């Protein structure tokens, strides 16, 4: 069984599009868990309308993912961001490649929901970095992570004390139990943080924070002031 886990806070604008795209995937044995951090909008009503299981989330993505995973019934966990959506056949291909390549954790490439050249260039750089680091120390985002539940449990989930790049710490721990793979499909993701904070600020924040992590380890203090919009 596949458990799809979506951390959320005030996602009424984006969540319906994602849930509709999941319903079109033509897969059967799955559940959807929305880990909601006390949304003030219609997030919970939307989740109920799509027959999702709703659990209490947290003020960071990793916390929401962990709480969703604790309630998951599936032997595979698929963590998705609420502001993404899937192309037809995405999950079926993801699962097929995951099994074929004998992976314990995987992600995919990202495609911006934007026609701006700067956004597409930014994501091209990210996707190239992911491909180049796939066999060593993967640089991935949290938009899409597929992992075996038993491995998630062995490493005790995402580091809830980590403020930024918790996905990279997570995959590093998972590698003790098997292989990581970047699967050649793209997930469509919004550029709302670019629009809110500015492309330059997001770019240098992620660049500096990645360098900081490489030099000093997991980022456990809010030194980069990067807001994930999961706060109460």
QUIPE-V713874 format. One record per pair of residues at least 24 apart in sequence whose ideal C-beta (glycine too) atoms are under 7 Angstrom apart, sorted by the first residue. I is the first residue (numbers start at 1). GAP is how many residues later the second one is. D is the distance in Angstrom with one decimal. If there is no record, write none. Layout:
# QUIPE-V713874
<<I | GAP | D> <I | GAP | D>>
This chain:
# QUIPE-V713874
<<1 | 28 | 4.9> <1 | 29 | 6.6> <1 | 72 | 5.8> <1 | 73 | 3.8> <1 | 74 | 6.3> <2 | 27 | 6.6> <2 | 28 | 4.1> <2 | 72 | 5.0> <2 | 74 | 5.0> <2 | 76 | 6.0> <3 | 28 | 5.4> <3 | 30 | 6.2> <3 | 69 | 3.5> <3 | 70 | 6.2> <3 | 71 | 3.5> <3 | 74 | 5.3> <4 | 26 | 6.2> <4 | 27 | 7.0> <4 | 28 | 4.8> <4 | 29 | 6.9> <4 | 74 | 4.8> <4 | 76 | 6.2> <5 | 28 | 4.9> <5 | 30 | 6.4> <5 | 60 | 5.8> <5 | 63 | 3.6> <5 | 64 | 6.2> <5 | 67 | 6.6> <5 | 72 | 6.1> <5 | 73 | 7.0> <5 | 74 | 5.2> <6 | 26 | 7.0> <6 | 28 | 5.1> <6 | 29 | 6.9> <6 | 74 | 5.3> <6 | 76 | 5.4> <7 | 28 | 4.9> <7 | 50 | 5.4> <7 | 54 | 4.8> <7 | 57 | 2.9> <7 | 58 | 5.8> <7 | 223 | 6.6> <8 | 26 | 5.4> <8 | 27 | 6.6> <8 | 28 | 4.9> <8 | 31 | 6.5> <8 | 35 | 5.3> <8 | 49 | 6.4> <8 | 74 | 4.9> <9 | 28 | 4.4> <9 | 30 | 5.6> <9 | 48 | 6.9> <9 | 220 | 6.1> <9 | 221 | 4.4> <10 | 29 | 4.9> <10 | 30 | 6.0> <10 | 31 | 4.9> <10 | 33 | 6.2> <11 | 28 | 7.0> <11 | 32 | 4.9> <11 | 71 | 4.1> <12 | 29 | 4.3> <12 | 30 | 4.3> <12 | 31 | 5.4> <12 | 34 | 6.0> <14 | 68 | 5.2> <14 | 69 | 4.2> <14 | 176 | 6.5> <15 | 28 | 6.0> <15 | 31 | 5.2> <15 | 67 | 5.1> <16 | 30 | 5.7> <17 | 68 | 4.8> <18 | 62 | 6.7> <18 | 64 | 6.0> <18 | 66 | 5.9> <18 | 67 | 5.0> <19 | 31 | 4.4> <21 | 64 | 4.2> <21 | 65 | 4.2> <22 | 64 | 6.4> <24 | 64 | 5.9> <25 | 61 | 6.6> <25 | 65 | 6.6> <25 | 66 | 4.5> <25 | 67 | 6.7> <26 | 66 | 6.7> <27 | 64 | 5.5> <27 | 65 | 6.0> <31 | 42 | 6.2> <31 | 43 | 6.6> <33 | 35 | 4.4> <33 | 38 | 6.0> <33 | 39 | 6.2> <35 | 29 | 3.7> <35 | 30 | 6.9> <35 | 32 | 5.1> <35 | 33 | 4.1> <37 | 27 | 6.5> <37 | 193 | 5.4> <37 | 195 | 6.5> <38 | 194 | 5.7> <59 | 171 | 5.1> <59 | 172 | 5.1> <59 | 173 | 6.4> <60 | 168 | 6.2> <60 | 170 | 5.7> <61 | 81 | 5.6> <61 | 167 | 5.9> <61 | 169 | 6.4> <62 | 96 | 3.4> <62 | 97 | 6.5> <62 | 98 | 5.6> <62 | 100 | 6.5> <62 | 104 | 4.4> <63 | 97 | 5.0> <64 | 166 | 6.8> <65 | 93 | 5.5> <66 | 91 | 4.1> <66 | 92 | 5.5> <66 | 94 | 6.4> <69 | 83 | 5.7> <69 | 88 | 6.1> <72 | 77 | 6.5> <74 | 75 | 6.5> <75 | 73 | 6.9> <75 | 74 | 5.3> <76 | 70 | 6.5> <76 | 72 | 6.3> <76 | 73 | 6.5> <77 | 70 | 5.3> <77 | 72 | 5.3> <77 | 75 | 5.8> <78 | 68 | 5.0> <79 | 63 | 6.6> <79 | 66 | 4.4> <80 | 63 | 7.0> <80 | 64 | 5.9> <81 | 61 | 6.2> <81 | 62 | 4.7> <81 | 108 | 6.6> <83 | 106 | 6.4> <83 | 107 | 4.0> <83 | 109 | 6.0> <84 | 59 | 5.3> <84 | 103 | 5.2> <84 | 104 | 6.1> <84 | 105 | 4.6> <85 | 103 | 5.1> <86 | 101 | 6.4> <90 | 95 | 5.8> <93 | 92 | 5.6> <94 | 52 | 5.9> <94 | 89 | 5.8> <94 | 91 | 6.4> <97 | 86 | 4.7> <98 | 48 | 5.8> <101 | 80 | 5.2> <102 | 77 | 6.5> <103 | 75 | 6.7> <103 | 76 | 5.1> <103 | 77 | 6.6> <103 | 78 | 4.5> <104 | 43 | 6.7> <104 | 44 | 5.1> <104 | 47 | 4.9> <104 | 70 | 5.8> <104 | 73 | 5.4> <104 | 74 | 3.2> <104 | 75 | 6.3> <105 | 40 | 6.9> <105 | 41 | 7.0> <105 | 42 | 4.4> <105 | 46 | 6.7> <105 | 66 | 5.8> <105 | 69 | 4.3> <105 | 75 | 5.1> <106 | 40 | 4.7> <106 | 74 | 6.7> <106 | 75 | 4.6> <106 | 77 | 5.3> <107 | 33 | 4.6> <107 | 37 | 5.5> <107 | 38 | 5.6> <107 | 75 | 5.9> <108 | 36 | 5.1> <108 | 74 | 6.9> <108 | 75 | 5.0> <108 | 77 | 4.8> <108 | 78 | 6.3> <108 | 79 | 5.4> <109 | 73 | 6.8> <109 | 77 | 4.8> <110 | 31 | 6.5> <110 | 33 | 6.0> <110 | 76 | 6.4> <110 | 77 | 6.2> <110 | 79 | 5.5> <111 | 75 | 4.1> <111 | 76 | 6.8> <111 | 77 | 5.2> <112 | 77 | 6.5> <112 | 79 | 5.1> <113 | 75 | 5.3> <113 | 76 | 6.5> <113 | 77 | 5.1> <113 | 78 | 6.6> <114 | 77 | 4.8> <118 | 81 | 5.8> <119 | 72 | 5.2> <119 | 75 | 6.5> <122 | 77 | 7.0> <122 | 81 | 6.7> <130 | 52 | 5.3> <131 | 51 | 6.1> <134 | 46 | 6.9> <134 | 48 | 4.7> <138 | 33 | 5.3> <138 | 42 | 5.5> <139 | 29 | 6.5> <140 | 27 | 5.5> <140 | 28 | 6.8> <140 | 31 | 6.3> <141 | 26 | 6.4> <142 | 25 | 4.7> <143 | 44 | 5.6> <143 | 46 | 5.0> <144 | 43 | 4.8> <147 | 27 | 6.4> <151 | 26 | 4.9> <151 | 27 | 7.0> <159 | 59 | 6.3> <161 | 59 | 5.2> <162 | 56 | 4.8> <162 | 57 | 6.2> <162 | 58 | 6.0> <163 | 56 | 5.1> <163 | 57 | 6.2> <163 | 58 | 6.5> <163 | 59 | 5.2> <164 | 45 | 5.2> <164 | 55 | 4.6> <164 | 60 | 6.0> <164 | 62 | 5.6> <165 | 44 | 6.3> <165 | 45 | 6.8> <165 | 48 | 5.3> <165 | 54 | 6.3> <168 | 45 | 6.8> <169 | 49 | 5.2>>
